[in-house]
Amino acid sequence: MSAGSGAARRPVVDSDILSLSAGPTSFELTSPDPRVLDRARVVLRPWLNGASGPDPPRARFLVEEDASETPGRWRVARDGQGTAIADSIDLALAAVEYRATAELLDPETGVVALHAALLSRGDRGVLLVGPKEAGKSTLGCALWRAGWRLHSDDSARIEDGHHARGIPRRVSLRAPSRDLLGAELWERIASLPATTRTSTGLLFHPGELSPTETSAAVEVAAVMFLARLGSRAGSAQAVHLDAGRALLAMAPYCHRRDAGVGAAIQLLQPLANHAPAYDLGRGDLTTMVERVAEVITS
């Protein structure tokens, strides 16, 4: 990809490259602008802690100023292709973060993951499974505020059948969550070093507000479904599901569903057999937090 101004790009040197990784996936971030890499070391901090394997990076991302357009806009390209335009360095890095997560969850990596929030208390974890805008992030942050560790709000890797590990992508809070979480907490989150304001809300690292170990795998003690089609759970009520129904409910949220529902069911069978599953009805956050705690301790 050529620079928008048509000027020759200076050669890339080692100091212009960040190597990042998570699980079986590694990638490189390159930019001729040191401000991009300085900000990336903050925003993409969890990806800096991963151990890179011997394989070459799955992707190389380039972030550079788009001088041909309005000043202050940034181009993001993956391996010289798939250019995206962002209005700030932070939004350009959010695009890199999103694409890196997609690389991690690519079926070719062999990762088994659920579209779910992962939280833990002690050595026991809970997966909150549900569709987009079901309230996973809001309930996850309410549990986090109540003393739980928030590993991930969107996707969790399943390991050894019944353990889970959070995806290193930042937590995404939509603007309506502000009223549910309270203005004080919202503003504290907004002021954190790695927080990015987006058109829909905030992206942030929970560990910057309450430092806890969230990169380790935890045993899944329960799976809770939010807004499951066919759920009969009343307000903030937890209704137990048998393993077969839970497995069928989880399958559509498996990132390996491209291989077919049958493959997803086979991959998730150990989890469904190990961890009890519940429908959780929507209600006030305080009561929902109490229900999750009851399930974990029962």
KALINJO-V470014 format. One record per pair of residues at least 4 apart in sequence whose ideal C-beta (glycine too) atoms are under 8 Angstrom apart, sorted by sequence separation. I is the first residue (numbers start at 0). J is the second residue. If there is no record, write none. Layout:
i->{I | I}
j->{J | J}
This chain:
i->{1 | 2 | 11 | 12 | 20 | 32 | 33 | 34 | 35 | 36 | 37 | 38 | 39 | 40 | 43 | 44 | 45 | 66 | 68 | 76 | 77 | 86 | 87 | 88 | 89 | 90 | 91 | 92 | 93 | 94 | 95 | 96 | 97 | 98 | 99 | 100 | 101 | 104 | 119 | 129 | 134 | 135 | 136 | 137 | 138 | 139 | 140 | 141 | 143 | 151 | 157 | 158 | 172 | 175 | 176 | 177 | 180 | 181 | 182 | 183 | 184 | 185 | 186 | 187 | 190 | 196 | 197 | 203 | 205 | 206 | 226 | 232 | 240 | 241 | 242 | 243 | 244 | 245 | 246 | 249 | 252 | 256 | 258 | 259 | 260 | 261 | 262 | 263 | 264 | 267 | 268 | 269 | 270 | 282 | 283 | 284 | 285 | 286 | 287 | 288 | 289 | 290 | 291 | 292 | 293 | 2 | 11 | 20 | 30 | 76 | 85 | 103 | 105 | 119 | 129 | 142 | 143 | 150 | 157 | 158 | 172 | 177 | 180 | 189 | 196 | 197 | 203 | 206 | 232 | 240 | 251 | 258 | 271 | 282 | 2 | 19 | 20 | 30 | 64 | 76 | 85 | 102 | 104 | 118 | 119 | 129 | 143 | 157 | 158 | 188 | 195 | 205 | 224 | 232 | 250 | 256 | 281 | 1 | 18 | 19 | 28 | 40 | 64 | 65 | 75 | 76 | 103 | 117 | 118 | 128 | 142 | 156 | 189 | 194 | 195 | 206 | 231 | 255 | 256 | 18 | 19 | 28 | 64 | 65 | 74 | 75 | 83 | 85 | 104 | 117 | 127 | 155 | 156 | 172 | 177 | 194 | 195 | 205 | 230 | 240 | 255 | 279 | 18 | 19 | 30 | 64 | 65 | 74 | 75 | 85 | 117 | 118 | 140 | 155 | 156 | 176 | 194 | 251 | 17 | 63 | 64 | 74 | 75 | 116 | 117 | 139 | 155 | 156 | 193 | 194 | 250 | 253 | 16 | 17 | 28 | 62 | 63 | 73 | 83 | 115 | 116 | 127 | 155 | 193 | 255 | 279 | 16 | 17 | 62 | 72 | 73 | 115 | 127 | 140 | 154 | 189 | 191 | 251 | 279 | 16 | 61 | 62 | 72 | 73 | 113 | 115 | 139 | 150 | 153 | 172 | 188 | 191 | 194 | 250 | 253 | 15 | 61 | 72 | 73 | 114 | 115 | 150 | 151 | 154 | 189 | 193 | 223 | 249 | 250 | 253 | 15 | 28 | 60 | 61 | 71 | 73 | 113 | 150 | 151 | 153 | 188 | 192 | 15 | 60 | 68 | 71 | 75 | 114 | 136 | 151 | 172 | 185 | 191 | 224 | 60 | 73 | 74 | 135 | 136 | 151 | 153 | 191 | 247 | 250 | 277 | 11 | 59 | 61 | 73 | 135 | 152 | 153 | 246 | 249 | 17 | 58 | 59 | 65 | 75 | 116 | 151 | 152 | 275 | 11 | 58 | 75 | 115 | 116 | 188 | 15 | 77 | 118 | 149 | 187 | 224 | 227 | 246 | 249 | 9 | 17 | 116 | 246 | 249 | 8 | 17 | 75 | 116 | 177 | 222 | 19 | 21 | 25 | 118 | 169 | 176 | 224 | 21 | 118 | 174 | 246 | 17 | 20 | 25 | 62 | 120 | 124 | 169 | 171 | 173 | 174 | 245 | 19 | 22 | 25 | 35 | 120 | 173 | 222 | 249 | 19 | 21 | 35 | 119 | 120 | 171 | 172 | 243 | 248 | 20 | 23 | 25 | 27 | 62 | 118 | 119 | 126 | 171 | 172 | 242 | 17 | 19 | 20 | 26 | 29 | 32 | 62 | 118 | 140 | 171 | 172 | 242 | 20 | 25 | 26 | 27 | 28 | 29 | 30 | 32 | 118 | 119 | 139 | 171 | 172 | 245 | 20 | 25 | 26 | 27 | 28 | 29 | 30 | 31 | 32 | 118 | 140 | 170 | 244 | 18 | 24 | 26 | 27 | 29 | 30 | 62 | 116 | 117 | 169 | 170 | 26 | 28 | 117 | 136 | 169 | 170 | 242 | 60 | 116 | 136 | 137 | 169 | 170 | 116 | 136 | 137 | 140 | 144 | 239 | 240 | 116 | 126 | 136 | 239 | 240 | 18 | 35 | 60 | 115 | 117 | 124 | 141 | 239 | 240 | 60 | 114 | 115 | 116 | 124 | 137 | 141 | 238 | 58 | 114 | 115 | 136 | 140 | 144 | 237 | 238 | 58 | 113 | 132 | 237 | 112 | 113 | 137 | 237 | 238 | 112 | 137 | 236 | 237 | 58 | 112 | 113 | 140 | 235 | 236 | 57 | 111 | 112 | 232 | 235 | 110 | 111 | 117 | 232 | 234 | 235 | 236 | 42 | 111 | 117 | 167 | 231 | 232 | 233 | 234 | 235 | 57 | 117 | 165 | 222 | 230 | 232 | 234 | 235 | 43 | 165 | 222 | 234 | 38 | 42 | 104 | 113 | 164 | 230 | 38 | 42 | 57 | 164 | 219 | 227 | 235 | 43 | 164 | 222 | 224 | 234 | 235 | 35 | 39 | 43 | 46 | 163 | 164 | 221 | 222 | 223 | 224 | 237 | 34 | 38 | 42 | 100 | 112 | 162 | 163 | 219 | 220 | 221 | 222 | 223 | 224 | 225 | 235 | 236 | 237 | 8 | 162 | 219 | 220 | 221 | 222 | 223 | 224 | 226 | 235 | 35 | 39 | 43 | 149 | 162 | 163 | 221 | 223 | 225 | 237 | 35 | 159 | 161 | 162 | 237 | 158 | 161 | 6 | 0 | 2 | 3 | 3 | 4 | 5 | 104 | 143 | 151 | 157 | 3 | 4 | 103 | 148 | 150 | 2 | 3 | 148 | 149 | 150 | 3 | 140 | 148 | 100 | 143 | 28 | 100 | 150 | 100 | 223 | 99 | 221 | 3 | 97 | 223 | 96 | 26 | 96 | 221 | 0 | 221 | 24 | 220 | 0 | 26 | 21 | 24 | 0 | 24 | 0 | 19 | 23 | 22 | 24 | 0 | 21 | 24 | 23 | 22 | 23 | 24 | 23 | 138 | 22 | 135 | 134 | 133 | 134 | 124 | 126 | 133 | 123 | 124 | 125 | 128 | 122 | 123 | 124 | 125 | 126 | 128 | 129 | 122 | 124 | 125 | 126 | 127 | 128 | 129 | 130 | 123 | 125 | 126 | 128 | 129 | 119 | 125 | 127 | 129 | 117 | 154 | 93 | 92 | 93 | 90 | 179 | 89 | 96 | 89 | 90 | 115 | 161 | 93 | 157 | 160 | 161 | 157 | 160 | 161 | 157 | 160 | 161 | 49 | 128 | 46 | 128 | 45 | 129 | 128 | 42 | 22 | 113 | 115 | 114 | 113 | 114 | 113 | 114 | 112 | 113 | 22 | 111 | 112 | 111 | 112 | 141 | 145 | 110 | 111 | 141 | 21 | 21 | 138 | 141 | 142 | 134 | 137 | 141 | 145 | 106 | 126 | 44 | 106 | 138 | 142 | 104 | 138 | 41 | 42 | 106 | 41 | 106 | 127 | 42 | 138 | 113 | 111 | 111 | 45 | 44 | 48 | 125 | 45 | 125 | 125 | 120 | 123 | 120}
j->{5 | 6 | 15 | 16 | 24 | 36 | 37 | 38 | 39 | 40 | 41 | 42 | 43 | 44 | 47 | 48 | 49 | 70 | 72 | 80 | 81 | 90 | 91 | 92 | 93 | 94 | 95 | 96 | 97 | 98 | 99 | 100 | 101 | 102 | 103 | 104 | 105 | 108 | 123 | 133 | 138 | 139 | 140 | 141 | 142 | 143 | 144 | 145 | 147 | 155 | 161 | 162 | 176 | 179 | 180 | 181 | 184 | 185 | 186 | 187 | 188 | 189 | 190 | 191 | 194 | 200 | 201 | 207 | 209 | 210 | 230 | 236 | 244 | 245 | 246 | 247 | 248 | 249 | 250 | 253 | 256 | 260 | 262 | 263 | 264 | 265 | 266 | 267 | 268 | 271 | 272 | 273 | 274 | 286 | 287 | 288 | 289 | 290 | 291 | 292 | 293 | 294 | 295 | 296 | 297 | 7 | 16 | 25 | 35 | 81 | 90 | 108 | 110 | 124 | 134 | 147 | 148 | 155 | 162 | 163 | 177 | 182 | 185 | 194 | 201 | 202 | 208 | 211 | 237 | 245 | 256 | 263 | 276 | 287 | 8 | 25 | 26 | 36 | 70 | 82 | 91 | 108 | 110 | 124 | 125 | 135 | 149 | 163 | 164 | 194 | 201 | 211 | 230 | 238 | 256 | 262 | 287 | 8 | 25 | 26 | 35 | 47 | 71 | 72 | 82 | 83 | 110 | 124 | 125 | 135 | 149 | 163 | 196 | 201 | 202 | 213 | 238 | 262 | 263 | 26 | 27 | 36 | 72 | 73 | 82 | 83 | 91 | 93 | 112 | 125 | 135 | 163 | 164 | 180 | 185 | 202 | 203 | 213 | 238 | 248 | 263 | 287 | 27 | 28 | 39 | 73 | 74 | 83 | 84 | 94 | 126 | 127 | 149 | 164 | 165 | 185 | 203 | 260 | 27 | 73 | 74 | 84 | 85 | 126 | 127 | 149 | 165 | 166 | 203 | 204 | 260 | 263 | 27 | 28 | 39 | 73 | 74 | 84 | 94 | 126 | 127 | 138 | 166 | 204 | 266 | 290 | 28 | 29 | 74 | 84 | 85 | 127 | 139 | 152 | 166 | 201 | 203 | 263 | 291 | 29 | 74 | 75 | 85 | 86 | 126 | 128 | 152 | 163 | 166 | 185 | 201 | 204 | 207 | 263 | 266 | 29 | 75 | 86 | 87 | 128 | 129 | 164 | 165 | 168 | 203 | 207 | 237 | 263 | 264 | 267 | 30 | 43 | 75 | 76 | 86 | 88 | 128 | 165 | 166 | 168 | 203 | 207 | 31 | 76 | 84 | 87 | 91 | 130 | 152 | 167 | 188 | 201 | 207 | 240 | 77 | 90 | 91 | 152 | 153 | 168 | 170 | 208 | 264 | 267 | 294 | 29 | 77 | 79 | 91 | 153 | 170 | 171 | 264 | 267 | 36 | 77 | 78 | 84 | 94 | 135 | 170 | 171 | 294 | 31 | 78 | 95 | 135 | 136 | 208 | 36 | 98 | 139 | 170 | 208 | 245 | 248 | 267 | 270 | 31 | 39 | 138 | 268 | 271 | 31 | 40 | 98 | 139 | 200 | 245 | 43 | 45 | 49 | 142 | 193 | 200 | 248 | 46 | 143 | 199 | 271 | 43 | 46 | 51 | 88 | 146 | 150 | 195 | 197 | 199 | 200 | 271 | 46 | 49 | 52 | 62 | 147 | 200 | 249 | 276 | 47 | 49 | 63 | 147 | 148 | 199 | 200 | 271 | 276 | 49 | 52 | 54 | 56 | 91 | 147 | 148 | 155 | 200 | 201 | 271 | 47 | 49 | 50 | 56 | 59 | 62 | 92 | 148 | 170 | 201 | 202 | 272 | 51 | 56 | 57 | 58 | 59 | 60 | 61 | 63 | 149 | 150 | 170 | 202 | 203 | 276 | 52 | 57 | 58 | 59 | 60 | 61 | 62 | 63 | 64 | 150 | 172 | 202 | 276 | 51 | 57 | 59 | 60 | 62 | 63 | 95 | 149 | 150 | 202 | 203 | 60 | 62 | 151 | 170 | 203 | 204 | 276 | 95 | 151 | 171 | 172 | 204 | 205 | 152 | 172 | 173 | 176 | 180 | 275 | 276 | 153 | 163 | 173 | 276 | 277 | 56 | 73 | 98 | 153 | 155 | 162 | 179 | 277 | 278 | 99 | 153 | 154 | 155 | 163 | 176 | 180 | 277 | 98 | 154 | 155 | 176 | 180 | 184 | 277 | 278 | 99 | 154 | 173 | 278 | 154 | 155 | 179 | 279 | 280 | 155 | 180 | 279 | 280 | 102 | 156 | 157 | 184 | 279 | 280 | 102 | 156 | 157 | 277 | 280 | 156 | 157 | 163 | 278 | 280 | 281 | 282 | 89 | 158 | 164 | 214 | 278 | 279 | 280 | 281 | 282 | 105 | 165 | 213 | 270 | 278 | 280 | 282 | 283 | 92 | 214 | 271 | 283 | 88 | 92 | 154 | 163 | 214 | 280 | 89 | 93 | 108 | 215 | 270 | 278 | 286 | 95 | 216 | 274 | 276 | 286 | 287 | 88 | 92 | 96 | 99 | 216 | 217 | 274 | 275 | 276 | 277 | 290 | 88 | 92 | 96 | 154 | 166 | 216 | 217 | 273 | 274 | 275 | 276 | 277 | 278 | 279 | 289 | 290 | 291 | 63 | 217 | 274 | 275 | 276 | 277 | 278 | 279 | 281 | 290 | 91 | 95 | 99 | 205 | 218 | 219 | 277 | 279 | 281 | 293 | 92 | 216 | 218 | 219 | 294 | 216 | 219 | 66 | 61 | 63 | 64 | 65 | 66 | 67 | 166 | 205 | 213 | 219 | 66 | 67 | 166 | 211 | 213 | 66 | 67 | 212 | 213 | 214 | 68 | 205 | 213 | 166 | 209 | 95 | 167 | 217 | 168 | 291 | 168 | 291 | 74 | 168 | 294 | 168 | 99 | 169 | 294 | 74 | 295 | 99 | 295 | 76 | 102 | 99 | 102 | 79 | 103 | 80 | 99 | 103 | 103 | 105 | 82 | 103 | 108 | 108 | 108 | 109 | 110 | 110 | 225 | 110 | 225 | 225 | 225 | 226 | 217 | 219 | 226 | 217 | 218 | 219 | 222 | 217 | 218 | 219 | 220 | 221 | 223 | 224 | 218 | 220 | 221 | 222 | 223 | 224 | 225 | 226 | 220 | 222 | 223 | 225 | 226 | 217 | 223 | 225 | 227 | 217 | 254 | 195 | 195 | 197 | 195 | 284 | 195 | 202 | 196 | 197 | 222 | 269 | 202 | 266 | 269 | 270 | 267 | 270 | 273 | 270 | 273 | 274 | 167 | 248 | 167 | 249 | 167 | 252 | 252 | 169 | 156 | 249 | 252 | 252 | 252 | 253 | 253 | 254 | 253 | 254 | 164 | 253 | 254 | 254 | 255 | 284 | 288 | 254 | 255 | 285 | 166 | 167 | 284 | 287 | 288 | 281 | 284 | 288 | 292 | 254 | 274 | 193 | 255 | 287 | 291 | 254 | 288 | 192 | 193 | 257 | 193 | 258 | 279 | 195 | 291 | 267 | 266 | 267 | 204 | 204 | 214 | 291 | 214 | 294 | 295 | 292 | 295 | 295}
